[in-house]
Amino acid sequence: LGKQIPQHTFTLVPMLNLDKITRGAGRGVFDFLLTNPSSFVEIKDRYGATALVTLNNKRGNTAQSRFGSVIFTHVRNVDILTISDLQGKTLIAASKEAFGGWRVPLFEMLEQGFNPYLELKTLILTKSKIQPEVVQAVRDGKADVGVVRTDFLERLEATGKIDMRYFRII
């Protein structure tokens, strides 16, 4: 941006905490924001934000304008095959504000008549608020089930960080 509009100075400030992003928008801390769809809708509704561009997620050689979520478990959890099997289990998510990492699967669970707030044994939210921690917890048996955005597991496998043979998508 600085090269294209040299009369202005731009500073990139990484912010991972969606609550801080929302509060910052309310205080006018930044002029431009790159965030997830759910966060944008919230900021738009509260503070009148306007979308300038949409980021397309690249999967393989195609650009995707939409994404979803996956609910997954380790293959050793042979008793977890459907959402109803989550009863009494431990589920881990990045944060309650994460679109693909919580809000989308929450909606799906509720649509299927499963209320995770009432029916899970425990809902764990990561300390880091990032999805690699979710995958590590399920892999290491610290949680029975995890939720991440679509294609996140495939990206970890492509970089050699996990082996998908050890995970089952619910």
C-alpha positions in Angstrom: 0.0 0.0 0.0 2.8 2.4 0.8 4.2 2.0 -2.7 0.9 2.6 -4.3 -0.1 5.5 -2.0 3.2 7.0 -1.0 1.6 10.1 0.6 0.3 7.8 3.4 2.0 5.6 5.9 0.7 2.2 6.7 1.6 0.0 9.7 0.7 -3.7 9.9 -0.3 -4.7 13.5 -1.0 -8.4 14.0 -3.9 -9.1 16.4 -5.0 -12.7 17.1 -7.5 -12.0 19.8 -11.0 -11.4 18.2 -12.3 -9.6 21.3 -9.4 -7.1 21.1 -10.1 -6.7 17.4 -13.8 -5.9 18.1 -12.9 -3.5 20.9 -10.3 -1.8 18.7 -12.8 -1.3 16.0 -15.1 0.4 18.5 -12.4 2.7 19.6 -11.2 3.5 16.0 -7.8 2.0 16.7 -7.3 1.0 13.0 -8.4 2.2 9.6 -8.4 -1.2 7.8 -8.9 -4.7 9.1 -8.4 -8.3 7.8 -10.5 -10.7 9.8 -12.8 -13.7 9.5 -16.4 -13.4 8.2 -18.0 -13.8 11.6 -15.8 -11.1 13.1 -16.5 -8.8 10.2 -20.3 -9.2 10.6 -20.1 -8.4 14.3 -18.0 -5.3 13.6 -20.3 -4.2 10.8 -23.4 -4.6 12.9 -21.8 -2.8 15.9 -19.8 -0.1 14.3 -20.8 0.2 10.6 -17.7 -1.4 9.0 -17.7 -1.7 5.2 -16.1 -4.5 3.3 -13.5 -3.4 0.7 -12.2 -6.8 -0.4 -12.9 -10.5 0.2 -10.1 -12.9 0.6 -10.4 -16.2 -1.3 -8.8 -19.2 0.3 -6.6 -21.1 -2.0 -7.1 -24.9 -2.0 -5.0 -26.7 -4.4 -5.1 -24.7 -7.6 -8.5 -23.1 -7.0 -9.6 -20.1 -5.1 -12.5 -20.7 -2.6 -14.7 -17.9 -1.4 -16.3 -20.1 1.2 -15.1 -22.4 3.9 -16.6 -24.4 6.7 -15.5 -26.5 9.6 -14.7 -30.1 10.6 -15.4 -31.9 13.8 -12.8 -34.6 14.2 -11.4 -37.1 16.6 -8.4 -39.5 16.8 -9.1 -42.9 15.3 -8.5 -44.6 18.7 -11.8 -43.1 19.8 -13.8 -45.9 18.2 -17.0 -44.8 20.0 -17.1 -41.3 18.4 -18.7 -41.6 14.9 -21.5 -38.9 15.0 -22.4 -35.7 16.7 -24.7 -37.5 19.1 -21.6 -39.6 20.2 -20.1 -36.4 21.7 -22.3 -36.8 24.7 -20.1 -36.7 27.8 -16.9 -36.1 25.8 -14.2 -33.4 25.9 -14.2 -31.0 23.0 -11.5 -28.5 22.2 -11.8 -25.3 20.1 -9.6 -22.3 19.4 -12.0 -19.8 20.9 -15.7 -19.0 21.0 -15.1 -16.1 18.5 -13.4 -18.3 15.9 -15.7 -18.6 12.9 -14.5 -21.9 11.4 -12.9 -23.0 14.6 -16.1 -22.8 16.7 -19.1 -20.9 15.4 -19.8 -23.0 12.3 -19.6 -26.3 14.1 -21.6 -24.9 17.1 -24.4 -24.1 14.6 -24.2 -27.6 13.1 -24.3 -29.3 16.5 -27.3 -27.2 17.6 -29.0 -28.0 14.2 -28.6 -31.7 15.0 -30.2 -31.3 18.4 -26.9 -31.5 20.4 -26.2 -28.6 22.8 -22.5 -28.7 23.5 -22.8 -26.4 26.4 -25.1 -28.8 28.2 -24.1 -32.2 26.8 -20.3 -32.2 26.6 -18.3 -33.3 29.6 -15.9 -30.3 29.0 -15.5 -27.6 26.4 -11.8 -26.5 26.3 -10.8 -23.3 24.7 -7.1 -23.1 23.7 -4.8 -20.7 25.6 -3.2 -19.7 22.3 -6.5 -19.2 20.4 -5.0 -20.9 17.4 -6.0 -24.1 15.7 -2.7 -26.1 15.8 -3.2 -26.4 19.6 -6.6 -28.0 18.9 -5.1 -30.7 16.6 -2.2 -31.4 19.1 -4.7 -31.8 21.9 -6.7 -34.4 20.0 -3.6 -36.1 18.7 -2.1 -36.3 22.2 -5.4 -37.5 23.9 -5.9 -34.3 25.9 -9.3 -33.9 24.2 -11.7 -36.4 22.6 -12.8 -34.2 19.8 -11.6 -31.0 18.1 -13.0 -28.4 15.7 -11.0 -26.6 13.1 -11.7 -24.8 9.8 -12.1 -26.8 6.6 -8.8 -27.8 5.0 -6.7 -27.1 8.1 -6.0 -30.8 8.8 -5.1 -31.3 5.1 -2.6 -28.3 5.2 -1.0 -29.8 8.3 -0.6 -33.1 6.6 0.8 -31.5 3.4 3.6 -30.0 5.5 4.3 -33.3 7.3 3.0 -32.1 10.7 0.3 -34.8 11.0 -0.7 -38.0 9.4 -4.4 -38.0 8.5 -4.7 -41.8 8.9 -4.8 -41.1 12.7 -7.8 -38.7 12.5 -11.5 -39.3 11.7 -13.8 -36.6 10.5 -17.2 -36.8 12.2 
